[in-house]
Amino acid sequence: MNFKKLTTLAIPFYEHDDPSHDFAHIKRILKTCTLFGEQLGADLNLLLPAALLHDIVNLPKDHPERKKGSEFAAHKAEELLLQADYSPAEIAAIKKIIIEHSFSRGEKPSTLESQILQDADRLDTLGAIGIMRTTTVGSKMGAHYYHPEDPWAKQRDYDDKKYTLDHYFTKLFKLPAMMNTTLGQKEAEKRVLFMQNFLHAFTQEVGIESK
């Protein structure tokens, strides 16, 4: 296995116009996976390549085959792993981690490495970077920041495809309870608190009542 070579092969796949899934995102995921992996005893020789390659195929949130995105990424990852001299057994294990990390699949990861990658990827949607990413994704989908008459959806159903603010309540604030690891849960709770403080500032600036 040659992780340095694998990194060189992977970088071009992250040179695009989506800052939510660029190589800076990958570097953050690698950092979290290394931290959690070392503390929890994960196999970093499998976890880090999976983290590096988990988004080499990234389908938009509104793509009809979004749920298969991790499978497409795993299939493409195999090509790069072969070029970087990973063994068939290593490739199979890494592909499994990539597939299982996906939130969209709706299935709980079966290995520690898959659980850590899923937690790390979810954590990157929270906190300060999470606010930036949420706004970016909403804008790319053509969503408004919030419903001007009913921002907290008191008299309507949430619709995070139309209003970015709704996404905080339909998904993001639910993530701490969905983390696989205690480390992930604690960090998620800290980041959600930051986001809640951000929303408090939002209410003051816009001049609306708090939720």
HUNOR-V885464 format. One record per run of one state. SS is the DSSP state (H for helix, E for strand, L for the rest). FROM is the first residue (numbers start at 1). TO is the last residue. If there is no record, write none. Layout:
ss = {SS:SS}
from = {FROM:FROM}
to = {TO:TO}
//
This chain:
ss = {L:H:L:H:L:H:L:H:L:H:L:H:L:H:L:H:L:E:L:E:H:L:H:L:H:L}
from = {1:3:15:19:22:23:41:44:54:66:84:88:101:112:124:127:141:144:145:163:164:171:172:179:182:207}
to = {2:14:18:21:22:40:43:53:65:83:87:100:111:123:126:140:143:144:162:163:170:171:178:181:206:211}
//
